[in-house]
Amino acid sequence: MADLAASGFAIVGDVREAHDTKGVGAPVIRRVTAAPQDAPRGRLEVEQRRPWARDGAIASLALDFDLTGPERTGYSRAELRRILEAA
């Protein structure tokens, strides 16, 4: 969570859903909703780790996002960037 905040995201939701409320250490589903504070485009990288284990991540997920809004008619913003970079 601290990494999200340090990367320019605001945490707008954090909910945990326990399926086994009587067990200790039972799996939970955690739903975190974050919104970019400054840049409308970027990359989000999430790693699943065990706090007690020093080795690498169990699993990871990387997402490129673009929250700049709806496209106008004509070339998309991605296509325009590609054309301008090639020029």
N, C-alpha and C positions, 0 to 999 in steps of 0.2 A: 504494500500500500504506500509506503514511503517512496518507493521508486516511481510509482505513478505520479505522486505529487511533485517529486523532483523533476519529472519529465514534462511538466506543464499541464497535467490533468487535474481536474477537480473531481473529487469523489461525490457523486450525487445520489448514490444508493449502495447499501451494503447489507444484505439479508442472508441469514443462514437458515437452512431447512434441515432439521434432523429427522431421519426416518426411524431411528431406534432411540427413543428418549430415555430408556431405562439403562442402556449399555454405556459403559465408559470407553471412550475412544472409538465409538461407532462412526461410520462415515457420515458426512454432512455434505450438502450441496450449498456452496456459497455463490451468491449472485452479486457481483460488483458492477455498478454502472458508473462510468467515468465519462467526462466531457472535456474536450480540449479547451484550455483557457485562452490561448493566444493563437496558435497556428491551426488553420482548418484542415491541413494535410499533415500526415506523418506516418509513423510506424509504431505499432504496439507489439511488444514482445513480452510474453508471459511464460514463466517457468514454474513447474511443480517440483517442490523439494520437501524433503523430510528435515525438520529443524535440527534433529539430533545427529543426522548423517552429514559428514563433511564432504562426501563425494558429489559429483555433478547432479544435474537436474534429472528427475525421473522422466518428465515429459516437457515439451515446450511447444509454444504456438506463436507464430509471428503473423501479424496482419498489417497490411498497408491500408490506410483509410484516407478518404477525401470527403470532407463534410462541407464543401463550398456551396452546396445548393444545387438546384436543378440546372441542367444544361440548356444553353440557348440553341436556337436553330443554327444549322451549319456544322462546322467541325467541332468535335468535343474538345474540352480543355486539354485532355491527354494527347489528342491528335495534334493540336496546335503546338503544344510543348515539343512533341517529337519533330514536327516540321521546323520549328525555330532552332532546335538543337542541331539539326542536320544542315542548316544554312550557314 
